[in-house]
């Protein structure tokens, strides 16, 4: 009997050692006075909760740690114009999360705002990535080889780069969904998004407008050697090159609105089932401030496609109340 009890006790000790400790919440400021100190102190499964304010630092996420701000209107990470603002390491899986921040003023060769290292599968949600710069690729976001991050419910605006001003991804499989990508400027191709050899990537239900690139390249979505899933996007009023442009590939664009791109709507891309070239009827006729759509917009009139673009009705006879990005996100959970 004593031997059996000893064996049972030993088994329970082994089980306790293997069982993960309860997740902790670390507060910044409070527990620590900088975001990076809070991250450094966290373990996988922990949450680092960051209060309102502007934090001038360049941070690196940690695998399994969720970094949560008070909302992009309230909590800002400012990269000081000197390096990548948010670095996401190779071992950051989908349990690694950045949510509720403005990410601004990063400057680097690649990924001024956010850099996903090879292998990362982290999630970026409900962030405003703005006014970041890259001398080569990915002013707002750069996705490196074999990374598979999810980028969702974000505003990606006013970023600059030579290639892929809003988002640049290479030999990777990002999921890019429910984002507003607006007012980004590339001096070569990919004003909004550029994907290079990213077969398996998903680009769906984004509003991509008022971006620019060099003449002859893709001003909204630019694709090279890749045929990602393209569906339910609005690509409108982008300048410099065609709205959706492809080279060395023949992707199909489903249930999308591609309209008002002065250099042409498509180049090398098949306009697929449910896609139309018609005015999306944004509530604000110019600029990135209000890209919700009118109640009579083609973005909300095709029941087979459902909602096209990132934002629903904001004006017209069936206008909805102004809704926060967090509330919009909750509708998809």
Secondary structure, 3 states (H helix, E strand, C coil): CHHHHHHHHHHHHHHHHHCCCCCCEEEECCCECCHHHHHHHCCCCCEEEECCEEEECCEECCCCCEEECCCCCCEEEECCCCCCCEEECCCCCCCCEEECCEEECCEEEECCCEEECCCCCCEEECCEEECCEEEEECCCEEECCCCCCEEECCEEECCEEEECCCEEEECCCCEEECCEEECCEECCCCCCEEEECCCCCEEECCEEECCECCCCCCCCEEEECCCCEEECCEEECCECCCCEEEECCCCEEECCEEECCCCCCEECCEECCCCECCCCCECCCCCCCCCCEECCCHHHCCCCCCCCCCCCEEECCCCCCCCCHHHHHHCCC
